[in-house]
Amino acid sequence: MTFYDVITLPRAERDIEAAYGWMMNHAPSVADAWYDDVFAAIDSLGEMPQRCPLAPEAKYFKQEVRHLILGAYRILFTVDERNVRVMTIRHVSRKPLKRPPSR
């Protein structure tokens, strides 16, 4: 079995912090558990990331973009020979990306 290094890009880190901050203000009882769950989900991508389907955004990128659904959030990432790169974390209510997120 192949294991991948998982790299969380700065944009995804900012997205996580923003979502966590929103939850702390609006749903503090679930914020800490969500925070732990999102990092556990990201870590799980190191093993069999292709288990996740292509994201709707995939057609706008040169490299395959996949997503992992975690509750009301989508974790968007790419996979190459050695690495999984987590690009962004988005609420499912947001429209799909039309271009690569800035780093």
trRosetta pair geometry for C-beta under 8 A, 3 or more apart (Angstrom, degrees):
i j d omega theta_ij theta_ji phi_ij phi_ji
1 47 7.0 20 156 -146 126 95
1 48 7.7 -47 -162 -52 112 90
3 46 5.5 18 -169 159 85 93
3 47 5.9 -26 -115 -86 78 74
4 45 7.1 -59 74 132 124 76
4 46 5.1 -153 65 -145 72 54
4 47 7.6 -165 23 -60 84 29
4 49 6.2 -32 29 -12 150 125
4 79 6.8 -67 -117 -141 164 93
4 82 6.3 142 -136 165 74 34
4 83 5.9 129 -175 -128 100 15
4 84 4.7 89 124 -20 138 94
5 46 7.1 10 -114 -122 13 101
5 82 6.1 14 19 149 100 87
5 83 5.0 -33 69 -107 91 76
5 84 7.2 -166 89 26 43 70
6 42 6.1 138 164 157 142 83
6 43 6.4 -165 43 -117 160 37
6 45 5.3 111 -108 77 124 102
6 46 4.8 -86 -32 -67 111 90
6 83 7.5 145 -96 -161 22 68
6 84 4.7 -17 -111 66 71 108
6 86 6.8 36 -178 -23 93 106
7 83 5.6 1 1 -167 114 120
7 84 7.0 171 25 84 68 53
7 85 5.0 -19 71 -109 104 69
7 86 6.9 -163 92 19 49 76
8 12 5.0 -119 -170 86 84 127
8 13 5.7 103 135 -59 113 88
8 42 6.2 15 -80 -172 116 148
8 86 4.6 -14 -115 55 64 123
9 12 5.1 93 59 8 74 103
9 13 7.3 -137 101 -6 38 89
9 85 6.0 47 -40 180 108 95
9 86 6.2 -155 12 83 79 62
9 87 5.7 12 31 -120 137 38
9 88 7.8 -38 68 -54 116 55
9 103 5.9 -88 -178 -133 123 92
10 13 5.4 -55 -147 36 37 114
10 14 6.4 37 155 -19 69 102
10 103 6.1 87 45 178 105 70
11 14 5.8 -56 -153 36 31 110
11 15 6.4 34 149 -21 65 106
11 87 6.5 -6 75 172 125 56
11 88 5.3 -43 125 -88 115 83
11 101 5.0 139 171 131 165 128
11 102 6.7 147 -83 83 130 54
11 103 5.9 -100 -26 -126 110 39
12 15 5.4 -50 -147 34 35 116
12 16 6.4 38 153 -21 65 102
12 75 7.7 55 -144 -148 124 82
12 86 4.5 77 -113 124 175 100
12 87 6.1 129 -55 108 111 18
12 88 5.3 -141 -85 -99 75 24
12 89 5.5 93 -150 -18 78 88
13 16 5.8 -51 -150 33 31 112
13 17 6.5 28 153 -15 64 107
14 17 5.8 -57 -148 39 32 110
14 18 6.2 33 154 -20 67 107
15 18 5.8 -56 -146 37 29 111
15 19 6.3 26 157 -16 65 107
15 88 5.5 107 -36 -162 157 68
15 89 4.0 165 118 49 130 89
15 90 7.0 -60 -156 -65 142 51
16 19 6.0 -57 -147 38 28 108
16 20 6.1 28 155 -18 65 110
16 35 7.5 97 177 -131 102 75
16 38 5.9 167 -128 123 110 150
16 39 8.0 71 -149 -62 149 82
16 89 5.5 78 -65 24 70 152
17 20 5.7 -55 -144 39 29 112
17 21 6.2 33 155 -21 64 107
18 21 5.7 -54 -148 35 29 113
18 22 6.5 31 153 -19 63 104
19 22 5.7 -52 -150 34 32 112
19 23 6.4 30 152 -17 65 106
19 34 7.6 -114 133 135 111 133
19 38 7.8 120 84 -67 138 161
19 73 6.7 31 -138 -94 161 139
19 89 6.5 -80 -12 113 143 126
19 91 7.4 162 -109 -61 115 93
20 23 5.7 -56 -148 38 32 111
20 24 6.3 36 153 -24 65 103
20 31 5.9 95 -158 -168 69 99
20 34 7.1 -176 -103 93 74 109
20 35 5.1 54 -112 -87 122 108
21 24 5.6 -50 -146 30 31 113
21 25 6.7 23 156 -11 62 106
22 25 6.0 -67 -158 41 31 106
22 26 5.9 -13 162 15 70 118
23 26 6.2 -76 -129 57 28 86
23 27 5.0 -53 -156 62 74 91
23 28 7.1 131 143 -88 70 35
23 30 6.3 -98 -169 85 121 86
23 31 3.8 154 119 -101 112 90
23 34 5.9 -134 -125 46 174 147
24 28 5.4 45 -152 -103 46 83
24 31 4.7 78 -73 -123 61 167
25 28 7.5 98 -26 -59 7 90
27 30 4.9 -16 141 38 112 106
27 31 6.4 149 95 -49 74 83
28 31 5.3 -37 -140 1 41 123
30 33 5.6 -68 -161 49 56 109
30 34 5.6 58 145 -28 86 108
31 34 5.9 -60 -148 36 27 110
31 35 6.3 29 156 -22 64 107
32 35 5.6 -51 -148 32 32 115
32 36 6.6 30 155 -14 64 104
33 36 5.8 -55 -151 39 33 109
33 37 6.1 33 151 -21 66 110
34 37 5.5 -58 -144 40 31 113
34 38 6.2 32 158 -24 68 103
34 71 7.2 -68 -123 28 102 156
35 38 6.2 -50 -146 29 26 108
35 39 7.0 16 157 -8 59 106
36 39 6.2 -66 -156 41 31 104
36 40 6.2 30 151 -19 68 110
37 40 5.6 -56 -144 39 32 112
37 41 6.2 35 156 -21 67 105
37 70 6.3 155 135 -172 107 124
37 71 7.6 64 117 -14 147 121
38 41 5.7 -51 -148 35 31 112
38 42 6.4 33 152 -19 63 104
38 70 6.0 132 -103 119 68 162
38 73 7.0 -13 -105 83 112 152
38 75 7.3 154 -155 -76 85 122
38 89 6.8 23 -157 -127 131 150
39 42 5.5 -48 -143 36 36 113
39 43 6.2 40 155 -20 65 104
40 43 5.7 -53 -147 37 31 113
40 44 6.5 39 151 -28 62 103
41 44 5.6 -50 -152 26 32 116
41 45 7.5 44 148 -31 58 93
41 68 5.8 170 171 125 113 136
41 70 4.8 -68 -66 -84 171 135
41 75 6.1 171 123 -14 122 154
42 45 5.9 -43 -169 9 39 116
42 75 6.3 -154 -84 -153 78 151
42 86 5.6 -20 -136 -69 111 154
43 46 6.2 -30 179 0 52 114
44 47 6.6 -68 -173 46 54 91
44 68 7.8 148 79 -149 112 160
45 49 4.5 45 -168 -100 80 103
45 52 7.6 -24 -115 -10 95 137
45 68 6.7 -120 -78 -30 107 149
45 75 7.7 -128 -54 122 136 136
45 77 6.2 17 -154 75 157 171
45 84 4.5 -170 136 144 117 167
45 86 7.2 142 40 -68 162 101
46 49 7.5 47 -53 -51 8 102
46 84 6.6 -129 -85 18 47 131
48 51 4.6 45 142 -25 106 113
49 52 6.2 -40 179 19 59 110
49 66 6.6 138 157 70 93 151
49 77 6.9 -91 -164 102 131 132
49 79 4.9 170 93 -88 135 132
49 84 4.9 167 -76 -99 159 130
50 66 7.4 -141 -119 -84 40 161
50 79 6.6 -105 -65 52 77 172
52 66 4.4 106 100 162 108 121
52 67 6.1 -151 165 79 122 30
52 68 4.7 -72 -111 -75 142 76
52 77 7.8 63 75 51 153 108
53 66 6.5 161 93 -148 28 86
53 67 6.9 -23 73 52 74 77
54 58 4.3 -18 180 -39 108 159
54 64 6.3 -91 -113 -163 99 96
54 65 6.8 79 -160 77 72 58
54 66 5.8 -72 -105 -100 36 65
54 67 7.9 42 155 10 21 82
55 58 5.3 142 63 -39 67 87
55 65 4.7 -58 40 118 116 97
55 66 5.9 143 -23 -157 88 14
55 67 4.0 90 -86 -23 103 111
55 74 7.1 110 -123 169 116 134
55 76 5.5 17 -69 -122 165 98
55 96 7.2 155 155 -138 98 112
56 59 7.7 -39 168 11 49 100
56 96 4.3 -96 93 -98 118 151
57 60 5.4 -59 -174 35 70 112
57 61 6.6 49 139 -14 89 112
57 65 5.1 -45 91 90 99 150
57 76 6.7 12 43 -136 141 140
57 96 4.8 -169 -64 -179 82 106
57 97 4.4 30 -117 56 137 94
57 98 7.7 -120 -128 -72 91 23
58 61 6.2 -76 -152 41 37 103
58 64 6.0 -3 -141 -151 113 57
58 65 4.6 -158 -93 49 66 86
58 66 7.6 41 -82 -68 116 42
60 97 6.7 -142 65 109 147 86
60 98 5.8 -176 -113 -169 159 37
60 99 6.2 -114 163 -87 132 34
60 100 7.7 -167 124 -45 104 60
61 64 7.5 139 93 -109 118 5
61 65 5.0 91 33 -28 150 116
61 78 7.6 -132 151 -89 151 120
61 100 6.3 98 -106 -75 98 92
63 78 4.8 38 122 -145 128 133
63 80 7.4 -46 -149 -72 135 92
64 78 6.4 134 79 -138 61 77
64 79 6.7 -27 79 41 112 88
65 76 5.8 2 -179 -171 108 101
65 77 7.3 149 -155 75 65 26
65 78 5.9 -47 -100 -80 59 80
65 87 7.3 -39 -134 14 109 148
66 76 7.4 160 83 -150 39 54
66 77 5.8 -30 66 68 85 78
66 78 7.4 135 17 -102 81 31
66 79 6.7 15 10 -11 128 109
67 74 4.6 -9 -170 -174 130 107
67 75 6.3 147 -157 71 67 49
67 76 5.1 -28 -96 -95 91 63
67 77 7.3 139 -97 19 41 72
68 74 7.2 143 69 -160 41 57
68 75 4.4 -15 57 56 95 108
68 77 7.3 10 -1 13 101 117
69 73 7.5 150 -158 85 52 46
69 74 5.8 -29 -100 -102 62 71
69 75 7.9 -155 -71 17 16 77
69 92 7.3 37 -135 -82 101 122
70 73 5.0 -21 70 70 90 96
70 74 7.6 161 24 -95 73 21
70 75 6.1 47 -3 -20 116 107
72 91 5.8 -3 141 -149 95 81
72 92 5.4 -116 -169 14 58 107
72 93 7.5 -2 -176 -16 104 92
73 89 5.6 5 -179 179 123 95
73 90 6.7 152 -155 80 72 32
73 91 5.9 -50 -99 -100 67 44
73 92 6.7 -126 -87 -31 15 80
74 89 7.2 167 81 -156 47 50
74 90 5.1 -16 56 63 96 86
74 91 7.8 50 13 142 81 4
74 92 5.9 109 -29 -85 100 72
75 86 6.1 -42 -178 -140 101 109
75 89 5.5 -15 -103 -107 66 80
76 86 7.4 113 80 -161 47 60
76 87 4.9 -51 103 59 96 107
76 88 5.1 6 49 58 114 81
76 89 7.5 -166 17 -83 77 31
76 90 6.7 25 -13 7 115 108
76 97 7.4 54 -124 -1 176 133
77 84 5.4 20 166 178 135 92
77 85 6.0 165 -158 82 81 45
77 86 4.7 -40 -94 -101 107 51
77 87 6.0 175 -100 2 40 82
78 84 7.3 168 83 -154 43 50
78 85 5.0 -4 54 53 91 100
78 87 6.6 67 -10 -40 91 115
79 83 7.5 -175 -146 96 45 49
79 84 5.4 -15 -101 -103 76 73
79 85 7.9 -166 -74 19 31 71
80 83 5.5 15 48 52 96 82
80 85 7.8 30 0 -8 99 106
86 89 7.6 13 170 -54 113 85
87 100 7.6 -104 -156 -158 138 79
87 101 5.7 135 164 38 103 120
88 97 7.4 115 48 -59 151 138
88 101 4.8 107 -53 -13 132 163
90 94 4.9 -102 179 57 110 134
90 97 7.7 -153 -50 -43 158 96
91 94 5.2 101 67 -12 80 101
97 100 7.4 60 156 -102 138 17
97 101 6.4 -80 -124 -51 144 86
